[in-house]
Amino acid sequence: MSCKKWMVRAWPLLVLLLIACFAGWIAPYDPWEMSVPFLEPSGEHLLGTNDLGQDILSELIYGARTSLLVGITAAVVITLFGSFAGAFAAYFGGWADRLIMVFINIALAVPSLPLIIVLSAFLKRSTWNIILCICLTGWVGTARIVRSQAMQLKEMGFIRSCRTMGCGPFYIITRHLLPNLKEIILTKGLLSVASAMLTETSISYLGLGPMTAKSWGTILNDAFRAGGIFNGYWWWFLPPILCISLTIFCFLSLKGDESPAIE
């Protein structure tokens, strides 16, 4: 993907990141401040207020922080750990490969979302615990794909030459195996962002989200709990749904169309 094309696709995300970073200056109200409940959209409250009288637009702006933090942080951890685990298993083979594949197969056999929900219910309700729960099983998909591709790559001539010249495993993995799989790793990383954001939304919608932070999922939970969805308060539940959908679409649009090239 050309740099110009990438920038065209990335600018909505850059705007969203800026909004999340400067939410304190952009939000018209403190999202925890209470006023008159169930106000409809007006000049004073552009998206009305919730059942506690909190400004929904301010909640939405602050919610971008939590949703993006969970999505991006979990995706980075999943991508890095999964990529190194897959490349390590492929390069060394033998008992190391078998051991890592045991963990991968066990994790794949357990439904990830129910497991995350159960763990979130038992752990303290916090943003970092949600990220931890997502990362526990999220890395296996990346590891399996990277391992599969690295198994083929390690048999190529330039990898054999590096081993003959005495290059160490860490050097070969970080300088040759992983760089030549960057398109695959980037694609899995972007998919991991989308998956993590949807998982956080699901957990928060069920009432297991962070208690001290606003997120798009907690806004949906509040709307469902207080009857906003059944009473047709579209200005309450529709904006977070649109924000989640558009953000995930923007991340997925960054995926390149080219096939990975071997360098």
C-alpha positions as CSV (number, residue, x, y, z in Angstrom):
1,M,0.0,0.0,0.0
2,S,1.4,3.4,-1.0
3,C,2.1,6.0,1.7
4,K,-0.5,8.4,0.2
5,K,-3.2,5.7,0.2
6,W,-2.3,4.7,3.7
7,M,-2.6,8.3,5.0
8,V,-6.0,8.7,3.3
9,R,-7.2,5.6,5.2
10,A,-5.5,6.5,8.5
11,W,-6.6,10.1,9.0
12,P,-9.9,9.2,10.6
13,L,-8.1,7.1,13.2
14,L,-5.6,9.9,13.8
15,V,-8.5,12.3,14.5
16,L,-10.1,9.8,16.9
17,L,-6.8,9.3,18.7
18,L,-6.5,13.1,19.1
19,I,-10.0,13.2,20.5
20,A,-9.2,10.5,23.0
21,C,-5.9,12.1,24.1
22,F,-7.5,15.6,24.5
23,A,-10.9,14.5,25.8
24,G,-10.5,16.7,28.8
25,W,-10.3,19.8,26.6
26,I,-12.9,18.7,24.0
27,A,-15.7,17.3,26.2
28,P,-18.2,20.0,27.0
29,Y,-18.9,18.5,30.5
30,D,-17.3,16.2,33.1
31,P,-18.8,12.8,32.1
32,W,-19.4,12.0,35.8
33,E,-21.2,15.3,36.5
34,M,-25.0,14.9,37.2
35,S,-27.8,17.2,36.1
36,V,-31.4,16.6,34.9
37,P,-31.8,13.0,33.7
38,F,-33.3,11.8,30.4
39,L,-32.9,15.1,28.6
40,E,-33.3,15.0,24.8
41,P,-30.7,16.4,22.5
42,S,-30.6,20.2,22.6
43,G,-28.2,23.1,22.3
44,E,-27.0,22.6,25.9
45,H,-26.6,18.8,25.6
46,L,-26.1,17.8,22.0
47,L,-26.8,14.1,22.7
48,G,-29.0,14.6,25.8
49,T,-28.3,13.1,29.2
50,N,-28.6,9.6,30.6
51,D,-30.6,8.3,33.6
52,L,-28.1,10.0,36.0
53,G,-28.1,13.3,34.2
54,Q,-24.6,12.8,32.8
55,D,-23.9,14.3,29.4
56,I,-23.9,11.5,26.8
57,L,-21.6,13.4,24.3
58,S,-19.0,13.8,27.1
59,E,-19.3,10.1,27.9
60,L,-18.8,9.3,24.3
61,I,-15.6,11.4,24.0
62,Y,-14.1,10.0,27.2
63,G,-15.2,6.5,26.2
64,A,-12.9,6.6,23.2
65,R,-10.0,6.5,25.6
66,T,-10.9,3.3,27.2
67,S,-12.1,1.5,24.0
68,L,-9.0,2.5,22.1
69,L,-6.7,1.7,25.0
70,V,-8.1,-1.8,25.3
71,G,-8.1,-2.4,21.6
72,I,-4.6,-1.1,20.8
73,T,-2.8,-2.4,23.9
74,A,-4.3,-5.8,23.7
75,A,-3.5,-6.0,19.9
76,V,0.1,-5.0,20.5
77,V,0.6,-7.6,23.2
78,I,-1.2,-10.3,21.2
79,T,0.8,-9.5,18.0
80,L,4.2,-9.3,19.7
81,F,3.8,-12.4,21.9
82,G,2.1,-14.4,19.2
83,S,4.6,-13.5,16.5
84,F,7.6,-14.4,18.6
85,A,6.0,-17.6,19.9
86,G,5.1,-18.8,16.4
87,A,8.6,-17.9,15.0
88,F,10.3,-19.5,18.0
89,A,8.3,-22.8,17.5
90,A,9.0,-22.8,13.8
91,Y,12.7,-22.1,14.0
92,F,13.6,-24.5,16.8
93,G,11.1,-27.3,16.1
94,G,11.3,-30.4,18.2
95,W,10.2,-30.3,21.8
96,A,9.9,-26.4,21.8
97,D,7.5,-26.6,18.8
98,R,5.5,-29.4,20.4
99,L,5.2,-27.6,23.8
100,I,4.0,-24.3,22.2
101,M,1.5,-26.2,20.0
102,V,0.1,-27.9,23.1
103,F,-0.7,-24.5,24.5
104,I,-2.1,-23.3,21.2
105,N,-4.3,-26.4,20.8
106,I,-5.6,-26.1,24.4
107,A,-6.4,-22.4,23.9
108,L,-8.1,-23.0,20.6
109,A,-10.3,-25.8,22.1
110,V,-11.7,-23.4,24.8
111,P,-14.3,-20.9,23.5
112,S,-12.5,-17.6,24.1
113,L,-15.4,-15.2,24.7
114,P,-17.1,-17.3,27.4
115,L,-13.7,-17.8,29.1
116,I,-13.1,-14.0,29.0
117,I,-16.5,-13.3,30.5
118,V,-16.0,-15.8,33.3
119,L,-12.5,-14.4,34.1
120,S,-13.8,-10.8,34.0
121,A,-16.6,-11.8,36.4
122,F,-14.1,-13.2,39.0
123,L,-11.4,-10.6,38.6
124,K,-11.6,-7.0,39.8
125,R,-13.5,-4.8,37.3
126,S,-10.7,-2.8,35.6
127,T,-9.5,-1.9,32.2
128,W,-6.2,-3.7,32.7
129,N,-7.8,-6.9,33.8
130,I,-10.0,-6.8,30.6
131,I,-6.8,-6.4,28.6
132,L,-5.2,-9.3,30.5
133,C,-8.2,-11.6,29.8
134,I,-8.2,-10.8,26.1
135,C,-4.5,-11.5,25.8
136,L,-4.6,-14.8,27.5
137,T,-6.2,-16.5,24.5
138,G,-5.9,-13.9,21.8
139,W,-2.3,-14.6,20.9
140,V,-2.8,-18.2,19.7
141,G,-4.3,-17.2,16.3
142,T,-1.3,-15.1,15.5
143,A,1.2,-17.7,16.7
144,R,-0.4,-20.4,14.6
145,I,-0.3,-18.4,11.4
146,V,3.2,-17.1,12.0
147,R,4.5,-20.6,12.8
148,S,2.9,-22.0,9.6
149,Q,4.6,-19.3,7.4
150,A,7.9,-19.4,9.2
151,M,8.2,-23.2,8.8
152,Q,8.4,-22.6,5.1
153,L,10.6,-19.5,5.3
154,K,13.3,-21.1,7.5
155,E,14.1,-23.7,4.8
156,M,15.0,-21.0,2.2
157,G,18.5,-20.5,1.1
158,F,19.2,-17.1,2.8
159,I,18.2,-18.5,6.2
160,R,20.5,-21.5,5.7
161,S,23.3,-19.1,4.8
162,C,22.8,-17.1,7.9
163,R,23.0,-20.3,10.1
164,T,26.1,-21.4,8.2
165,M,27.8,-18.0,8.9
166,G,27.1,-18.4,12.6
167,C,24.2,-16.1,13.1
168,G,22.3,-16.7,16.3
169,P,18.6,-17.7,16.5
170,F,17.5,-14.3,17.9
171,Y,19.2,-12.5,15.1
172,I,17.7,-14.7,12.4
173,I,14.2,-14.5,14.0
174,T,14.2,-10.7,14.4
175,R,16.1,-9.7,11.3
176,H,14.9,-12.3,8.7
177,L,11.9,-14.4,9.8
178,L,9.6,-11.8,11.3
179,P,10.5,-8.9,8.9
180,N,9.6,-11.1,5.9
181,L,6.2,-11.9,7.5
182,K,5.4,-8.2,8.3
183,E,2.3,-8.1,6.0
184,I,0.8,-11.1,7.7
185,I,1.7,-9.8,11.2
186,L,0.3,-6.4,10.4
187,T,-3.0,-7.9,9.2
188,K,-3.4,-10.0,12.3
189,G,-2.6,-7.0,14.4
190,L,-5.3,-4.9,12.9
191,L,-7.8,-7.8,13.2
192,S,-6.7,-8.1,16.8
193,V,-7.6,-4.5,17.5
194,A,-11.1,-5.0,16.1
195,S,-11.6,-8.2,18.0
196,A,-10.3,-6.7,21.3
197,M,-12.7,-3.7,20.9
198,L,-15.7,-5.9,20.2
199,T,-14.7,-8.1,23.2
200,E,-14.4,-5.1,25.5
201,T,-17.8,-3.8,24.3
202,S,-19.4,-7.2,24.9
203,I,-17.9,-7.5,28.5
204,S,-18.9,-3.9,29.3
205,Y,-22.4,-4.4,27.9
206,L,-22.9,-7.3,30.2
207,G,-22.0,-5.0,33.2
208,L,-18.5,-6.4,33.7
209,G,-16.6,-3.4,32.4
210,P,-14.4,-1.0,34.4
211,M,-16.2,0.8,37.2
212,T,-14.0,3.9,37.2
213,A,-13.8,4.6,33.4
214,K,-16.3,5.3,30.7
215,S,-16.2,3.2,27.5
216,W,-18.6,2.8,24.6
217,G,-19.6,-0.6,26.0
218,T,-20.5,0.9,29.4
219,I,-22.7,3.5,27.7
220,L,-24.6,0.7,25.9
221,N,-24.9,-1.1,29.3
222,D,-26.4,2.0,30.9
223,A,-28.8,2.5,28.0
224,F,-30.0,-1.1,28.3
225,R,-30.2,-1.1,32.1
226,A,-32.2,2.1,32.3
227,G,-34.5,1.2,29.4
228,G,-33.1,3.6,26.9
229,I,-33.1,1.0,24.2
230,F,-36.6,-0.1,24.8
231,N,-37.9,3.5,25.0
232,G,-36.3,4.5,21.7
233,Y,-33.7,6.9,23.1
234,W,-31.6,6.6,19.9
235,W,-29.3,9.5,20.9
236,W,-28.2,7.3,23.8
237,F,-27.5,3.9,22.3
238,L,-26.9,4.7,18.6
239,P,-23.8,7.0,18.9
240,P,-21.6,4.3,20.7
241,I,-22.7,1.7,18.2
242,L,-21.7,3.9,15.3
243,C,-18.4,4.8,17.0
244,I,-17.5,1.2,17.5
245,S,-18.5,0.2,13.9
246,L,-16.7,3.1,12.2
247,T,-13.5,2.7,14.3
248,I,-13.3,-1.0,13.5
249,F,-13.9,-0.3,9.8
250,C,-11.1,2.3,9.8
251,F,-8.7,-0.2,11.4
252,L,-9.6,-3.0,8.9
253,S,-9.3,-0.6,6.0
254,L,-5.6,-0.2,6.8
255,K,-4.9,-3.8,5.7
256,G,-2.7,-3.9,2.7
257,D,-3.8,-5.6,-0.5
258,E,-0.4,-6.9,-1.5
259,S,0.8,-10.4,-0.9
260,P,3.7,-10.7,1.5
261,A,7.1,-10.5,-0.3
262,I,10.1,-12.6,0.7
263,E,13.2,-10.3,1.0
